[in-house]
Amino acid sequence: MTRNERVVVVGAGVSGLTTAVLLAEAGAAVEVIADQLPGPTSLAAGAMWGPYLVEPKDKVDQWSRDSLAEFETLASDPATGVRMTSGIEASRHAEAAPDWATALPGFHPCDAAELPEGFASGYRFTVPLIDMPVYLDYLQRRLQAAGGGVEQRTLRSLSEAGPASAIINCAGLGSRALIPDPNVRPIRGQHVVVTNPGLTEFFSEDTGASPDLLCIYPHGDTVVLGGTAIDGDTSLDGDTEAAAGILTRCIAVEPRLANSRVLEHRIGARPTRDRVRVEAAPLPDGTLLIHNYGHGGAGVTLSWGCARDVRRLWTRK
């Protein structure tokens, strides 16, 4: 592709905004079209880097490493909302650490004394922790600085994106109807944001396939507590029972949270697919279509790596 050709990016979640930034900085005349800005599911994320429960593994490993390197660089600027944070991931069973964790700075298995009551194993590492409202605002500002534009409207089909040299589909769960792709399904997630009683380290539990998650992510004056993973649920309404369960689980691990004040609830529907889809597929009229969706709960973790693959697909056409 040549510089200054109009490129439409559909979707303004973390995948759409990251992809739009890279393409705009490569010289494309980028316009993001989205029904909500920023995307509510990305806004609701915790968010800690970690390639959880996504395939294909070989590509996920590379996308994750690419994103990790970018987040490590971004962490040097407080305005990005990214910072390198130490903490513990633990399990109530004797579990080996995943291979991605062992390569992180400061990795070491935890002694029993470091673990909360009821946990059998765990490991400490330093990892990017991302304050999503701040980070998504940073991406929007970076896109604007690169000359990219944003239009808030709902597309019923890709043809409504208007004439463009390329369309990049980062519609997430919207791809189910827009493409259509029946293989995309929602996994509802909920977080509770509370005042920070003085926490500086994260804690997360390896809960496997359980719908009840446990994570504690401090972001300055606030802490994001999680969470849930309800397969097939698209509702973005708050669930008071789920929120109460989140608070109970997190307070059991970190009693200082008992006196924290609830500030808000964040709910999203993770766009989940058996395999993340990043590939080119020309439309019948010859317009280049590139897909970038189906990241599940790893959208932040894979965002820069997947966006770089999209840029490569765009430049070689």
Secondary structure, DSSP 8 states (H G I E B T S, - for coil): --TT-EEEEE--SHHHHHHHHHHHHTT-EEEEEESSSS-HHHHT---B----S-S-HHHHHHHHHHHHHHHHHHTT-GGGTEEEEEEEEEESS-----HHHHTSTT-EE--GGGS-TT--EEEEEEEEEE-HHHHHHHHHHHHHHTT-EEEE---SSGGGG-S-SEEEE--GGGHHHHTT-TT-EEEEEEEEEEE-SS--SEEEE--TT-SEEEEEEEETTEEEEEEE-EET----S--HHHHHHHHHHHHHH-GGGGG--EEEEEEEEEEEEEEEEEEE---TTS-EEEEEEEEGGGHHHHHHHHHHHHHHHHHT-
